[in-house]
Amino acid sequence: MASAKKRKQAKRSKRSEPRRAKKAPGGRGARLTVVTLGVQDLARARAFYCDGLGFRASSSSNESIVFMDAGGVVLALYRRK
């Protein structure tokens, strides 16, 4: 009887623990690497992020999309139609 009670308590404690992110290949946890935002006015958004917040546009950027390094995460802005 005591062992059934222990199993029930163990089940409860497992459910109350937060779920952990699954491991990505290579043993690292899951992580966010790119955030993409669709904007109405690409030039205005670029000015806000670069001039206002200090991000730098990547050389891979062009008139359709802007890539910026945001502290280990790539922020991409594109013109929404």
N, CA, C and O of each residue as an XYZ file, in Angstrom:
324
protein
N       0.822     -1.191      0.000
C       0.000      0.000      0.000
C       0.867      1.256      0.000
O       0.543      2.235     -0.673
N       1.955      1.232      0.744
C       2.842      2.390      0.817
C       3.468      2.684     -0.540
O       3.660      3.848     -0.892
N       3.789      1.640     -1.307
C       4.414      1.865     -2.612
C       3.434      2.493     -3.603
O       3.847      3.296     -4.441
N       2.154      2.149     -3.529
C       1.152      2.759     -4.404
C       1.016      4.243     -4.104
O       0.842      5.051     -5.016
N       1.093      4.597     -2.846
C       0.989      5.989     -2.430
C       2.203      6.785     -2.948
O       2.062      7.917     -3.412
N       3.378      6.182     -2.861
C       4.598      6.843     -3.343
C       4.536      7.067     -4.858
O       4.934      8.122     -5.351
N       4.036      6.072     -5.587
C       3.907      6.216     -7.042
C       2.958      7.351     -7.396
O       3.225      8.124     -8.316
N       1.859      7.451     -6.673
C       0.879      8.510     -6.918
C       1.495      9.883     -6.647
O       1.275     10.822     -7.412
N       2.261     10.003     -5.565
C       2.919     11.266     -5.242
C       3.970     11.619     -6.302
O       4.109     12.781     -6.685
N       4.701     10.613     -6.765
C       5.726     10.846     -7.790
C       5.071     11.327     -9.081
O       5.609     12.208     -9.751
N       3.923     10.765     -9.438
C       3.196     11.184    -10.635
C       2.768     12.643    -10.523
O       2.897     13.409    -11.479
N       2.263     13.022     -9.363
C       1.843     14.404     -9.136
C       3.019     15.361     -9.261
O       2.897     16.407     -9.898
N       4.143     15.022     -8.670
C       5.295     15.922     -8.696
C       5.843     16.079    -10.116
O       6.338     17.150    -10.466
N       5.761     15.032    -10.937
C       6.206     15.127    -12.324
C       5.316     16.076    -13.117
O       5.809     16.830    -13.956
N       4.027     16.046    -12.862
C       3.098     16.917    -13.590
C       3.301     18.378    -13.234
O       3.092     19.248    -14.080
N       3.700     18.669    -12.011
C       3.847     20.059    -11.595
C       5.166     20.680    -12.078
O       5.326     21.899    -12.020
N       6.107     19.861    -12.550
C       7.366     20.386    -13.059
C       7.143     20.987    -14.443
O       6.381     20.440    -15.239
N       7.812     22.128    -14.741
C       7.664     22.708    -16.083
C       8.290     21.797    -17.127
O       9.250     21.079    -16.849
N       7.730     21.838    -18.339
C       8.294     21.043    -19.422
C       9.589     21.677    -19.888
O       9.691     22.901    -19.972
N      10.550     20.875    -20.182
C      11.830     21.361    -20.675
C      11.850     21.281    -22.200
O      11.225     20.408    -22.801
N      12.583     22.215    -22.810
C      12.714     22.206    -24.266
C      13.446     20.948    -24.696
O      14.370     20.492    -24.022
N      13.029     20.396    -25.816
C      13.713     19.221    -26.337
C      15.099     19.619    -26.810
O      15.320     20.741    -27.265
N      16.014     18.693    -26.698
C      17.377     18.949    -27.142
C      17.451     18.964    -28.661
O      16.898     18.096    -29.337
N      18.137     19.955    -29.175
C      18.375     20.039    -30.609
C      19.557     19.135    -30.953
O      20.301     18.735    -30.057
N      19.743     18.808    -32.219
C      20.913     18.008    -32.585
C      22.188     18.680    -32.099
O      22.316     19.901    -32.188
N      23.110     17.914    -31.597
C      24.350     18.468    -31.070
C      24.284     18.699    -29.569
O      25.251     19.184    -28.982
N      23.159     18.361    -28.930
C      23.069     18.458    -27.480
C      22.622     19.810    -26.955
O      22.525     19.986    -25.741
N      22.349     20.766    -27.821
C      21.906     22.077    -27.351
C      20.396     22.084    -27.210
O      19.699     21.353    -27.913
N      19.888     22.911    -26.301
C      18.452     23.057    -26.146
C      17.875     23.842    -27.312
O      18.608     24.514    -28.038
N      16.582     23.758    -27.490
C      15.918     24.506    -28.561
C      16.096     25.991    -28.305
O      16.078     26.432    -27.155
N      16.266     26.766    -29.367
C      16.456     28.202    -29.191
C      15.929     28.958    -30.396
O      15.778     28.405    -31.485
N      15.660     30.211    -30.181
C      15.167     31.098    -31.215
C      16.364     31.722    -31.918
O      17.261     32.246    -31.257
N      16.393     31.676    -33.250
C      17.540     32.225    -33.974
C      17.170     33.336    -34.943
O      18.000     34.195    -35.237
N      15.934     33.337    -35.449
C      15.512     34.359    -36.406
C      14.100     34.820    -36.056
O      13.211     34.008    -35.798
N      13.914     36.143    -36.052
C      12.588     36.730    -35.881
C      12.325     37.551    -37.131
O      13.124     38.421    -37.477
N      11.226     37.289    -37.809
C      10.895     37.978    -39.051
C       9.624     38.789    -38.851
O       8.603     38.268    -38.401
N       9.702     40.071    -39.190
C       8.548     40.960    -39.047
C       8.165     41.535    -40.396
O       9.021     42.046    -41.118
N       6.907     41.459    -40.740
C       6.398     42.104    -41.942
C       5.975     43.523    -41.592
O       5.213     43.721    -40.647
N       6.454     44.509    -42.335
C       6.166     45.914    -42.039
C       5.570     46.586    -43.272
O       5.812     46.151    -44.397
N       4.793     47.645    -43.060
C       4.203     48.380    -44.175
C       5.235     49.270    -44.853
O       5.290     49.343    -46.081
N       6.050     49.943    -44.054
C       7.034     50.893    -44.587
C       8.430     50.424    -44.175
O       8.872     50.673    -43.053
N       9.118     49.742    -45.097
C      10.423     49.154    -44.783
C      11.464     50.215    -44.429
O      12.246     50.021    -43.498
N      11.486     51.326    -45.152
C      12.462     52.384    -44.873
C      12.248     52.973    -43.477
O      13.209     53.232    -42.753
N      11.006     53.178    -43.112
C      10.699     53.730    -41.786
C      11.074     52.742    -40.678
O      11.634     53.136    -39.655
N      10.765     51.467    -40.884
C      11.105     50.438    -39.892
C      12.619     50.307    -39.755
O      13.141     50.178    -38.647
N      13.319     50.342    -40.891
C      14.782     50.259    -40.850
C      15.361     51.437    -40.070
O      16.263     51.251    -39.253
N      14.862     52.630    -40.309
C      15.319     53.811    -39.580
C      15.063     53.658    -38.083
O      15.912     54.023    -37.269
N      13.903     53.122    -37.716
C      13.587     52.931    -36.302
C      14.578     51.978    -35.635
O      15.133     52.291    -34.582
N      14.796     50.824    -36.245
C      15.669     49.822    -35.630
C      17.146     50.221    -35.696
O      17.891     49.974    -34.748
N      17.573     50.829    -36.794
C      18.988     51.190    -36.936
C      19.317     52.510    -36.237
O      20.231     52.567    -35.415
N      18.582     53.557    -36.558
C      18.872     54.866    -35.974
C      18.348     54.989    -34.546
O      19.021     55.535    -33.672
N      17.150     54.481    -34.324
C      16.543     54.604    -33.001
C      17.078     53.638    -31.966
O      17.334     54.022    -30.825
N      17.250     52.383    -32.357
C      17.681     51.359    -31.393
C      19.145     50.962    -31.528
O      19.676     50.249    -30.676
N      19.800     51.416    -32.590
C      21.229     51.159    -32.728
C      21.616     49.837    -33.374
O      22.786     49.459    -33.329
N      20.670     49.124    -33.972
C      21.025     47.900    -34.682
C      21.724     48.261    -35.988
O      21.539     49.358    -36.515
N      22.524     47.338    -36.505
C      23.209     47.545    -37.785
C      22.645     46.592    -38.822
O      22.503     45.394    -38.578
N      22.327     47.147    -39.987
C      21.816     46.318    -41.073
C      22.967     45.509    -41.658
O      24.073     46.021    -41.835
N      22.697     44.249    -41.955
C      23.685     43.351    -42.554
C      23.905     43.704    -44.015
O      23.039     44.298    -44.657
N      25.066     43.335    -44.535
C      25.354     43.556    -45.957
C      24.484     42.662    -46.848
O      24.416     42.873    -48.058
N      23.828     41.677    -46.258
C      22.910     40.802    -47.003
C      21.566     41.472    -47.248
O      20.742     40.952    -48.000
N      21.339     42.615    -46.623
C      20.074     43.337    -46.784
C      19.971     43.910    -48.190
O      20.982     44.151    -48.851
N      18.730     44.126    -48.641
C      18.507     44.775    -49.937
C      17.230     45.603    -49.847
O      16.753     45.868    -48.743
N      16.666     46.018    -50.981
C      15.476     46.880    -50.963
C      14.215     46.141    -50.526
O      13.200     46.777    -50.243
N      14.260     44.812    -50.465
C      13.087     44.023    -50.091
C      13.111     43.517    -48.660
O      12.059     43.274    -48.070
N      14.313     43.355    -48.093
C      14.448     42.775    -46.757
C      15.682     43.349    -46.060
O      16.698     43.640    -46.692
N      15.565     43.504    -44.745
C      16.676     44.011    -43.938
C      16.965     42.984    -42.852
O      16.060     42.568    -42.129
N      18.220     42.576    -42.737
C      18.669     41.659    -41.691
C      19.511     42.430    -40.691
O      20.349     43.242    -41.083
N      19.297     42.188    -39.402
C      20.071     42.838    -38.340
C      20.398     41.828    -37.253
O      19.585     40.958    -36.938
N      21.594     41.945    -36.680
C      21.967     41.110    -35.541
C      21.433     41.788    -34.293
O      21.791     42.927    -33.995
N      20.587     41.095    -33.573
C      19.980     41.634    -32.358
C      20.473     40.838    -31.152
O      19.674     40.258    -30.416
N      21.780     40.813    -30.955
C      22.339     40.126    -29.795
C      22.253     38.620    -29.876
O      21.839     37.977    -28.912
N      22.635     38.039    -31.004
C      22.612     36.594    -31.160
C      21.367     36.071    -31.847
O      21.294     34.891    -32.190
N      20.397     36.930    -32.049
C      19.182     36.584    -32.786
C      19.142     37.485    -34.011
O      19.400     38.684    -33.905
N      18.824     36.930    -35.157
C      18.725     37.739    -36.384
C      17.306     38.286    -36.475
O      16.332     37.536    -36.410
N      17.205     39.602    -36.626
C      15.919     40.256    -36.843
C      15.832     40.560    -38.334
O      16.723     41.202    -38.891
N      14.778     40.107    -38.975
C      14.573     40.354    -40.400
C      13.289     41.141    -40.579
O      12.247     40.789    -40.026
N      13.375     42.207    -41.356
C      12.216     43.031    -41.679
C      11.945     42.885    -43.171
O      12.878     42.957    -43.972
N      10.698     42.683    -43.559
C      10.368     42.629    -44.982
C       9.108     43.447    -45.239
O       8.288     43.642    -44.342
N       8.968     43.911    -46.444
C       7.807     44.718    -46.815
C       6.595     43.823    -47.010
O       6.586     42.916    -47.842
N       5.588     44.104    -46.224
C       4.311     43.386    -46.303
C       3.501     43.966    -47.449
O       3.517     45.178    -47.665
N       2.811     43.142    -48.169
C       2.004     43.645    -49.302
C       0.564     43.777    -48.933
O      -0.251     44.184    -49.761
